[in-house]
């Protein structure tokens, strides 16, 4: 029986790319996100290519919504072997001194508490499968800070702490925990969300960078880790474009 891989934040960007890739790898993908219309389009694309997928509308900041996601997955009657905690995002690039508390709250709710909420909901099923994998999509911002990134870095540092703690706490149980930490990834929505829809500001982040990473690059990393033999736990992958030597060191050509 085909096992289930759940991908949160699957309506665009890395989440959508991951859903496509895991379906191609033979999983029945449950694509979860807030935007039902986009999910339906994604599922039609996957199934038309011969894959298996189900769309479930879900807001990871809502206990009730995540409970509904778990119930919908349970009704499929298949083992759950992979959970990709991809839902997340950044808002603002303000210094700590003037940062919006509402933006900080949103980033913690989505990146940190969303990951905890969804992981708690599916740990029993992952455990029961005998070969579960939890993927936490954090960021290089979860490893090092940068000016203007206080809120996002704080949230991603917390998300990294969740992944590391979970791995310790699940030791001895058949669930591995994998953390993926991308650097500069160009997707259609990350920058727009961060800069409140300002396309010019969103584009400026990639100015002069010939080849930033794209969503498919991260989906490739996720697919590789979850398809290793189950005794192999890839604790962490840090992945950047070649132009980005470090968080603060980016080669740009103008």
Secondary structure, DSSP 8 states (H G I E B T S, - for coil): ---EEEEESTTSHHHHHHHHHHHHTT-EEEEEES-HHHHHHHHHHHHHTT-EEEEEE--TT-HHHHHHHHHHHHTT-S-EEEEEE----------GGG--HHHHHHHIIIIIIHHHHHHHHHHHHHHHHTSEEEEEE--GGGTS--TT-HHHHHHHHHHHHHHHHHHHHTTTSSEEEEEEEE-SEE-SSHHHHHTTT-HHHHHHTTTT-TT-EEHHHHHHHHHHHHTS-TT----EEEE--TTEEETTEE----
